[in-house]
Amino acid sequence: MSVYRDAAHCISRVMSIEIHDGTKKASWQRKYKATFDDELLGGGLSDDLSPEERLTQDSMTRSTIKRTLPEIQWQALVGKYSINQDEVRVAAAYLTPRVVSPAHQLFKTKCVMAWMIPERRNGLPSSFYVLHSWDADGTPERTLRRWRATTKAWLDDQVAAAHFAVEALLEDRGLLFREVA
């Protein structure tokens, strides 16, 4: 049975599932053990699964998480961690009208996108991250900052709740690695 170090490890694997392919690797790639960092960071975590088995396990875990989590939490995880840009767009479209914030629609839309695609990712032009461009009504900067903090806090709360739910799900299914004392 495959195990994950924690919810973050699981989420990172299932949200990057597209990078795992079924193609035949060169001999040097087959010799490289992708879980080497797991052994360094996780105290010897090794599941002895083939790449195909690992992909199947991650796919099944992703499906279970998606089915189990409330839709808002799932979409928050997808928006924050998925590498699939189409999934991120869908998550943004889902979360924007549901985000609890005193801000107007334009502000919420831009704030959600800025939260999902941080400036360092170079996904959006740098002008997108200028706070005053998120408002066309001349709202004072202090109010804009408060709206941004409120909106981001709500989104972060959804991700935190999803992490706890994933941790509980993994624990319940016996998929968490536990060191034997």
Buried (B, 14 or more C-beta within 10 A) or exposed (E): EBBBBBBEBBBEBBBBBEEBEEEEEEEEEEEEEEBEEBEEEBEEBEBEBEBEEBBEBBEEBBEBBBEBBEEBBBBBBBBBBBEBEEBBEBBBEBBBEBBEBEBBEEBBBBBBBBBBBEEEEEEBEEEBBEBEEBBEEEBEEEBBEBBBEBBBEBBEEBBEBBBEBBBEBBEEEEBBBEEEE
